[in-house]
Amino acid sequence: MLDIKMIRQRPDFIKEKLATRNISEETIDELLAVDEQRRDLIVKSESLKAKRNEVSDQISQAKRNKEDASEAIAAMRQVGADIKELDEQLRMVDEKENNMAAHLPNIPAEGVPVSLTEEGAVEVKKVGEVTKLQFKPKEHWEIGEDLGILNFERAAKVSGSRFVYYVGDGALLERAVYNFFLDQNSAAGYREMITPYMVNADSMYGTGQFPKFLETKAGYQVEGDDLTLIPTAEVPLVNYYRNEVIPEEQLPISMTALSPAFRSEAGSAGRDTKGLIRLHQFNKVEMVKITKPDQSWQALQELTDHAGKLLELLGLPYHVITLTTSDMSFTAAMTHDLEVWFPAQDRYREISSCSNTTDFQARRSHMQYRDENGKLQFVHTLNGSGLAVGRAVAAILENYQNEDGSVTVPEVLRPYMHGMEKIEKQA
């Protein structure tokens, strides 16, 4: 949520910045007009309430003096009715303004590539040589199905498209990957959490998924209940401190959690219909940081570097790009995507997005701390995948595949897989 005072004081700046995120000047002008109407109604309502208090005193005085107060009482009733009408108008205008403000994305930070499409992202780092195999590489789903460790057909029978069964060594590999991620995150100072997998509407609003998810039907809601299946553990992790004043000495806070993520994948028809890249349900290890404002940009670098370290330990080639103004998430001020190499596709694919949302989520979630002067300030929140587990499994299958159809297990995962060095076809 943007600060309405800042929009009011710097309208041209806001228009210029949000134009890079496909927000028109007219949208800002309309919001400011509604804000002016709201403030005008407040002045009128408060003026009438002051008049009501004054007349009430006059009526009380008249009664004490045994004077006729009928005219004042009648006028009082009219003032009361006017106040009631104004307050109802104010409620409706306030609701309209809040709804309009809730649809405005975060302001892009300096240095974010300006583009109205995803084209124009800037590569800031490349690690490792892309995998070059001496044979034609198979797609990860072919490898998994041939080995008998992934079963999409039976998952479609049981649940529908975009679901999967991990079988035998496939399940062991998935478990090895997320346990490895959690151990590395914990060693780096992230407090491990197990979160709820369903959250209420206030939580979805706080981290910026609502109202957008409701309009695009991007998530899964529990009918008859104020509950939504989480699209990422970012939601329950950030909302852990919603409506709280965090003691200054506790900042910065770092948290990590493994959870399933549920996505309807609305708007992705025809894209990645096979494999583990775009499922309705998948495991993801999330990292969240909560900091003071002057700590958040360093925290973003730390978050990005740590996600990269996980890929380096797995021996997977990757690069880091800074997303464009219109391609980063609704809540982000800046996003670094880590994309891992897929030999069969001959391209990099996203495996982590690390974002600084500055005070955007904190304003929506009412998360603050008291500075050294005792003044309340909004914290900054950051999030990043550490990492998407299914995509990591897919990348391992493709980069570590052998010509005979087997897959070499990355060295760092072998202790998690009972010493197994190679995944071979299962009976």
NUZA-353131 format. One record per residue (C-alpha): x, y, z; residue number from 1. Coordinates in Angstrom, 2 decimals, always signed. Layout:
R       px       py       pz    k
R        X        Y        Z  NUM
...
# end
This chain:
R       px       py       pz    k
R    +0.00    +0.00    +0.00    1
R    +1.34    +3.39    -0.96    2
R    +1.23    +6.30    +1.47    3
R    -1.71    +8.49    +0.41    4
R    +0.07   +11.54    +1.87    5
R    +2.99   +10.94    -0.48    6
R    +0.61   +10.59    -3.45    7
R    -1.07   +13.84    -2.44    8
R    +2.21   +15.71    -1.97    9
R    +4.11   +14.29    -4.98   10
R    +1.50   +13.45    -7.63   11
R    +3.80   +14.03   -10.61   12
R    +6.49   +11.75    -9.15   13
R    +3.92    +9.00    -8.49   14
R    +2.46    +9.33   -11.99   15
R    +5.90    +9.10   -13.58   16
R    +6.93    +6.06   -11.53   17
R    +3.68    +4.13   -11.85   18
R    +3.42    +4.83   -15.58   19
R    +6.33    +2.37   -15.89   20
R    +4.00    -0.22   -14.31   21
R    +1.11    +0.40   -16.69   22
R    -0.81    +2.70   -14.32   23
R    -2.35    +5.68   -16.10   24
R    -2.22    +9.29   -14.90   25
R    -6.04    +9.29   -14.90   26
R    -6.00    +6.55   -12.25   27
R    -3.93    +8.74    -9.92   28
R    -6.09   +11.81   -10.66   29
R    -9.24    +9.85    -9.87   30
R    -7.76    +8.61    -6.60   31
R    -6.78   +12.15    -5.59   32
R   -10.28   +13.43    -6.44   33
R   -11.83   +10.76    -4.22   34
R    -9.31   +11.59    -1.48   35
R   -10.26   +15.26    -1.69   36
R   -13.94   +14.32    -1.48   37
R   -13.22   +12.18    +1.59   38
R   -11.34   +14.98    +3.35   39
R   -14.12   +17.45    +2.51   40
R   -16.71   +15.11    +4.03   41
R   -14.59   +14.76    +7.17   42
R   -14.48   +18.56    +7.57   43
R   -18.26   +18.85    +7.11   44
R   -18.98   +15.99    +9.49   45
R   -16.66   +17.33   +12.17   46
R   -18.15   +20.83   +11.78   47
R   -21.67   +19.47   +12.31   48
R   -20.55   +17.40   +15.27   49
R   -19.03   +20.52   +16.83   50
R   -22.33   +22.34   +16.19   51
R   -24.24   +19.44   +17.76   52
R   -22.08   +19.65   +20.89   53
R   -22.64   +23.41   +21.06   54
R   -26.42   +23.07   +20.68   55
R   -26.47   +20.25   +23.23   56
R   -24.87   +22.60   +25.74   57
R   -27.44   +25.27   +24.89   58
R   -30.31   +22.81   +25.38   59
R   -28.90   +21.69   +28.71   60
R   -28.55   +25.32   +29.81   61
R   -32.10   +26.14   +28.68   62
R   -33.51   +23.18   +30.60   63
R   -31.65   +24.21   +33.72   64
R   -33.13   +27.69   +33.34   65
R   -36.56   +26.14   +32.65   66
R   -36.66   +27.82   +29.24   67
R   -38.34   +26.53   +26.05   68
R   -35.77   +24.45   +24.11   69
R   -38.15   +22.87   +21.53   70
R   -36.69   +24.74   +18.55   71
R   -33.15   +23.83   +19.54   72
R   -34.18   +20.18   +20.04   73
R   -35.79   +20.10   +16.56   74
R   -32.67   +21.66   +15.05   75
R   -30.63   +19.08   +16.92   76
R   -32.58   +16.23   +15.35   77
R   -31.89   +17.66   +11.88   78
R   -28.19   +18.04   +12.66   79
R   -28.12   +14.43   +13.85   80
R   -29.75   +13.27   +10.61   81
R   -27.28   +15.33    +8.56   82
R   -24.36   +13.83   +10.46   83
R   -25.69   +10.31    +9.90   84
R   -26.02   +10.97    +6.16   85
R   -22.53   +12.49    +5.95   86
R   -20.99    +9.60    +7.86   87
R   -22.61    +7.11    +5.49   88
R   -21.28    +9.06    +2.51   89
R   -17.86    +9.14    +4.18   90
R   -17.95    +5.37    +4.76   91
R   -18.72    +4.75    +1.08   92
R   -16.07    +7.20    -0.17   93
R   -13.50    +5.82    +2.27   94
R   -14.23    +2.29    +1.01   95
R   -13.88    +3.47    -2.59   96
R   -10.56    +5.18    -1.88   97
R    -9.17    +2.16    -0.04   98
R   -10.17    -0.11    -2.92   99
R    -8.53    +2.19    -5.47  100
R    -5.35    +2.47    -3.40  101
R    -5.26    -1.31    -2.93  102
R    -4.91    -1.73    -6.71  103
R    -1.84    +0.49    -7.00  104
R    +1.47    -1.44    -7.18  105
R    +4.64    -0.51    -5.36  106
R    +6.91    +2.24    -6.68  107
R    +9.86    +0.81    -8.61  108
R   +13.22    +1.60    -7.06  109
R   +16.02    +3.44    -8.81  110
R   +17.94    +1.07   -11.06  111
R   +14.98    -1.10   -12.05  112
R   +14.94    -1.48   -15.87  113
R   +12.02    +0.47   -17.31  114
R    +9.82    -1.51   -19.70  115
R    +6.11    -2.12   -20.17  116
R    +6.85    -5.80   -20.93  117
R    +9.19    -8.45   -19.57  118
R   +11.62    -7.61   -22.37  119
R   +14.51    -5.53   -21.12  120
R   +15.49    -7.44   -17.98  121
R   +19.17    -6.90   -17.18  122
R   +21.57    -9.75   -16.49  123
R   +23.67    -8.84   -13.46  124
R   +25.51   -12.10   -12.82  125
R   +26.25   -15.43   -14.48  126
R   +27.62   -18.41   -12.56  127
R   +28.93   -21.64   -14.08  128
R   +29.27   -22.80   -17.64  129
R   +26.04   -24.01   -19.18  130
R   +25.82   -27.80   -19.33  131
R   +26.87   -29.25   -22.68  132
R   +26.06   -32.95   -23.01  133
R   +27.63   -35.31   -25.57  134
R   +24.21   -36.68   -26.45  135
R   +20.78   -35.23   -27.14  136
R   +19.40   -34.25   -23.71  137
R   +15.96   -35.39   -22.64  138
R   +13.35   -33.16   -20.99  139
R   +13.11   -33.73   -17.25  140
R    +9.65   -35.29   -17.44  141
R   +10.89   -37.86   -19.99  142
R   +13.79   -38.72   -17.70  143
R   +11.52   -39.04   -14.68  144
R    +8.91   -41.15   -16.45  145
R   +11.56   -43.43   -18.03  146
R   +13.15   -43.99   -14.62  147
R    +9.75   -44.57   -13.01  148
R   +10.26   -41.79   -10.45  149
R    +7.63   -39.34   -11.79  150
R    +4.10   -40.29   -12.74  151
R    +1.97   -37.62   -14.37  152
R    -0.57   -40.00   -15.92  153
R    -1.80   -41.42   -12.63  154
R    -1.81   -37.95   -11.06  155
R    -4.06   -36.77   -13.90  156
R    -6.36   -39.72   -13.22  157
R    -6.55   -38.88    -9.52  158
R    -6.49   -35.05    -9.58  159
R    -6.36   -33.70   -13.14  160
R    -3.71   -32.01   -15.25  161
R    -0.72   -30.21   -13.71  162
R    -0.30   -32.66   -10.83  163
R    +2.37   -35.31   -10.27  164
R    +3.25   -38.35    -8.17  165
R    +6.87   -38.58    -7.02  166
R    +7.64   -42.31    -6.77  167
R   +10.38   -44.17    -4.90  168
R   +13.72   -42.51    -5.57  169
R   +11.83   -39.52    -7.01  170
R   +10.15   -38.94    -3.65  171
R   +13.51   -39.43    -1.94  172
R   +15.13   -36.87    -4.27  173
R   +12.39   -34.29    -3.63  174
R   +12.76   -34.81    +0.13  175
R   +16.54   -34.61    -0.11  176
R   +16.35   -31.31    -1.98  177
R   +14.06   -29.54    +0.47  178
R   +15.86   -30.87    +3.53  179
R   +19.14   -29.67    +2.04  180
R   +17.63   -26.22    +1.42  181
R   +16.21   -25.98    +4.95  182
R   +19.51   -27.04    +6.52  183
R   +21.45   -24.49    +4.48  184
R   +18.94   -21.73    +5.27  185
R   +19.02   -22.53    +8.98  186
R   +22.82   -22.51    +8.98  187
R   +22.68   -19.06    +7.36  188
R   +20.59   -17.70   +10.23  189
R   +17.04   -18.16    +8.96  190
R   +14.66   -19.33   +11.68  191
R   +12.81   -22.42   +10.44  192
R    +9.02   -22.31   +10.69  193
R    +6.14   -24.67    +9.92  194
R    +3.24   -22.45    +8.91  195
R    -0.49   -22.85    +8.32  196
R    -1.25   -23.80    +4.72  197
R    -4.54   -21.89    +4.73  198
R    -4.83   -18.20    +5.59  199
R    -7.61   -15.64    +5.99  200
R    -8.42   -12.73    +3.67  201
R    -6.63   -10.19    +5.89  202
R    -3.41   -12.17    +5.48  203
R    -3.78   -12.38    +1.69  204
R    -4.48    -8.63    +1.61  205
R    -1.51    -7.88    +3.87  206
R    +1.04    -9.42    +1.51  207
R    -0.66    -8.02    -1.59  208
R    -2.27   -11.10    -3.14  209
R    -5.78    -9.75    -2.49  210
R    -7.68    -8.18    -4.16  211
R    -5.80    -9.17    -7.35  212
R    -6.06   -12.94    -6.73  213
R    -9.83   -12.64    -6.25  214
R   -10.23   -10.85    -9.58  215
R    -7.92   -13.11   -11.59  216
R    -8.90   -16.33    -9.79  217
R    -5.21   -17.10    -9.35  218
R    -5.66   -19.02    -6.11  219
R    -7.83   -21.62    -4.42  220
R   -10.37   -20.59    -1.79  221
R   -12.27   -22.74    +0.68  222
R   -15.94   -22.33    -0.10  223
R   -17.98   -21.11    +2.86  224
R   -14.90   -20.14    +4.88  225
R   -12.64   -17.10    +5.01  226
R    -9.67   -19.26    +4.02  227
R    -7.39   -19.48    +1.00  228
R    -4.77   -22.14    +0.24  229
R    -1.42   -20.38    +0.32  230
R    +0.29   -19.57    -3.01  231
R    +3.61   -19.30    -1.12  232
R    +4.82   -19.49    +2.48  233
R    +5.63   -15.77    +2.15  234
R    +2.01   -15.11    +3.15  235
R    +1.97   -16.80    +6.57  236
R    +5.59   -15.85    +7.29  237
R    +5.11   -12.10    +6.73  238
R    +1.72   -12.11    +8.48  239
R    +3.28   -13.69   +11.58  240
R    +3.92   -10.09   +12.68  241
R    +0.79    -8.47   +11.23  242
R    -0.76    -5.72   +13.41  243
R    +2.28    -5.71   +15.69  244
R    +4.97    -3.29   +16.81  245
R    +8.18    -5.32   +16.58  246
R   +10.81    -4.55   +19.23  247
R   +13.67    -2.74   +17.50  248
R   +16.28    -5.05   +18.98  249
R   +14.71    -8.04   +17.18  250
R   +15.40    -6.54   +13.74  251
R   +16.45    -7.79   +11.27  252
R   +14.37   -10.97   +11.32  253
R   +15.05   -13.90    +8.95  254
R   +12.62   -16.82    +8.54  255
R   +12.37   -19.86    +6.29  256
R    +9.67   -22.47    +5.72  257
R    +8.90   -25.43    +3.52  258
R    +5.30   -25.53    +2.36  259
R    +3.16   -26.67    -0.50  260
R    +2.20   -23.83    -2.82  261
R    -1.17   -23.85    -4.56  262
R    -1.58   -21.98    -7.85  263
R    -4.50   -22.09   -10.27  264
R    -2.09   -20.96   -13.02  265
R    -4.83   -18.78   -14.48  266
R    -3.65   -17.30   -17.76  267
R    -1.01   -19.98   -18.36  268
R    -3.03   -22.10   -20.80  269
R    -0.69   -23.78   -23.25  270
R    +2.46   -22.91   -21.28  271
R    +4.58   -25.63   -19.64  272
R    +1.76   -28.14   -19.82  273
R    +4.23   -30.97   -19.23  274
R    +6.61   -31.50   -16.37  275
R    +7.30   -29.90   -13.01  276
R    +7.64   -26.24   -14.02  277
R    +4.04   -25.05   -13.66  278
R    +1.97   -27.27   -11.36  279
R    -1.17   -26.52    -9.37  280
R    +0.56   -27.90    -6.26  281
R    +4.28   -27.92    -5.59  282
R    +6.74   -27.67    -2.71  283
R    +8.73   -24.51    -2.15  284
R   +11.18   -23.40    +0.49  285
R   +10.61   -19.70    +1.17  286
R   +12.86   -17.10    +2.79  287
R   +11.54   -13.88    +4.37  288
R   +13.40   -10.97    +5.91  289
R   +11.95    -8.11    +7.99  290
R   +14.27    -5.16    +8.46  291
R   +14.59    -1.49    +9.27  292
R   +14.36    +0.71    +6.15  293
R   +18.11    +1.38    +6.05  294
R   +18.86    -2.36    +6.12  295
R   +16.61    -3.61    +3.34  296
R   +18.80    -3.13    +0.25  297
R   +21.70    -4.96    +1.85  298
R   +19.20    -7.63    +2.89  299
R   +18.05    -8.01    -0.72  300
R   +21.64    -8.64    -1.79  301
R   +22.08   -11.20    +1.01  302
R   +18.84   -12.94    +0.04  303
R   +19.85   -13.13    -3.63  304
R   +23.38   -14.29    -2.85  305
R   +22.12   -17.04    -0.54  306
R   +19.67   -18.37    -3.13  307
R   +22.57   -18.41    -5.59  308
R   +24.75   -20.30    -3.12  309
R   +22.17   -23.10    -3.00  310
R   +22.43   -23.51    -6.77  311
R   +26.21   -23.37    -6.66  312
R   +26.33   -26.11    -4.01  313
R   +24.12   -28.24    -6.26  314
R   +26.49   -27.57    -9.15  315
R   +23.78   -26.00   -11.30  316
R   +24.62   -23.19   -13.76  317
R   +22.48   -20.09   -13.33  318
R   +22.29   -16.38   -13.89  319
R   +20.68   -13.46   -12.05  320
R   +18.54   -10.87   -13.80  321
R   +16.84    -7.71   -12.56  322
R   +13.22    -7.72   -13.73  323
R   +11.64    -4.79   -15.52  324
R    +9.23    -2.35   -13.90  325
R    +6.16    -4.10   -15.31  326
R    +7.36    -7.70   -14.95  327
R    +8.13    -7.73   -11.22  328
R    +5.43    -8.62    -8.71  329
R    +2.73    -6.18    -7.62  330
R    +4.36    -5.63    -4.21  331
R    +7.99    -5.39    -5.28  332
R   +10.15    -2.29    -5.52  333
R   +12.93    -4.39    -7.08  334
R   +13.18    -8.08    -8.00  335
R   +16.19   -10.22    -8.83  336
R   +15.27   -13.48   -10.55  337
R   +17.61   -16.44   -10.40  338
R   +17.24   -18.62   -13.48  339
R   +18.78   -22.10   -13.68  340
R   +19.99   -23.75   -16.88  341
R   +17.86   -26.43   -18.56  342
R   +19.91   -28.28   -21.23  343
R   +16.95   -29.85   -23.06  344
R   +15.26   -26.46   -23.43  345
R   +18.62   -24.76   -24.10  346
R   +17.60   -21.86   -21.89  347
R   +17.51   -20.52   -18.34  348
R   +14.28   -20.92   -16.34  349
R   +13.25   -19.09   -13.16  350
R   +13.83   -20.92    -9.89  351
R   +13.77   -18.01    -7.42  352
R   +12.51   -14.43    -7.26  353
R   +14.08   -12.28    -4.55  354
R   +12.20    -9.04    -3.90  355
R   +12.40    -6.00    -1.66  356
R    +8.83    -4.77    -1.08  357
R   +10.13    -1.82    +1.02  358
R    +7.27    -0.66    +3.32  359
R    +4.51    -1.69    +0.90  360
R    +3.45    -4.90    +2.67  361
R    +4.15    -3.39    +6.09  362
R    +1.59    -0.62    +5.47  363
R    -1.03    -3.14    +4.40  364
R    -0.17    -5.42    +7.34  365
R    +0.35    -2.63    +9.92  366
R    +3.82    -3.84   +10.90  367
R    +5.97    -1.24   +12.67  368
R    +8.82    -0.70   +15.10  369
R    +9.84    +2.22   +17.31  370
R   +13.00    +4.00   +16.24  371
R   +15.65    +5.41   +18.61  372
R   +13.41    +8.45   +19.18  373
R   +10.42    +6.29   +20.12  374
R    +8.60    +7.15   +16.89  375
R    +6.66    +4.44   +15.06  376
R    +8.12    +3.53   +11.67  377
R    +7.07    +0.92    +9.13  378
R    +9.46    -2.01    +8.66  379
R   +10.60    -3.25    +5.26  380
R    +9.81    -6.82    +4.15  381
R   +11.65    -9.01    +1.66  382
R   +10.96   -12.44    +0.24  383
R   +12.66   -14.99    -1.98  384
R   +12.42   -18.65    -2.91  385
R   +15.15   -20.68    -1.34  386
R   +14.31   -22.54    -3.60  387
R   +11.35   -23.85    -5.62  388
R   +11.80   -27.58    -4.95  389
R   +10.13   -29.08    -8.03  390
R   +12.06   -26.81   -10.36  391
R   +15.29   -27.74    -8.58  392
R   +14.47   -31.44    -9.07  393
R   +13.74   -30.77   -12.75  394
R   +17.05   -28.94   -13.17  395
R   +18.95   -31.76   -11.45  396
R   +17.36   -34.38   -13.70  397
R   +18.30   -32.46   -16.85  398
R   +21.80   -31.30   -15.87  399
R   +22.86   -34.58   -14.26  400
R   +21.34   -36.98   -16.80  401
R   +23.50   -39.70   -18.32  402
R   +23.32   -41.22   -21.79  403
R   +22.09   -44.57   -20.37  404
R   +19.04   -42.80   -18.86  405
R   +20.33   -42.73   -15.29  406
R   +20.84   -39.55   -13.27  407
R   +23.90   -38.82   -11.14  408
R   +23.01   -37.54    -7.67  409
R   +24.70   -34.21    -6.83  410
R   +27.35   -34.80    -4.19  411
R   +25.77   -32.52    -1.57  412
R   +22.52   -34.50    -1.74  413
R   +24.02   -37.96    -1.28  414
R   +23.96   -37.84    +2.55  415
R   +20.22   -37.08    +2.28  416
R   +19.72   -40.03    -0.09  417
R   +21.36   -42.73    +2.04  418
R   +24.61   -42.47    +0.08  419
R   +22.98   -43.06    -3.31  420
R   +25.24   -41.89    -6.14  421
R   +22.99   -42.60    -9.10  422
R   +19.27   -42.89    -9.75  423
R   +18.58   -45.80   -12.07  424
R   +15.42   -47.25   -13.57  425
R   +13.09   -48.61   -10.93  426
R   +11.43   -51.99   -11.26  427
# end
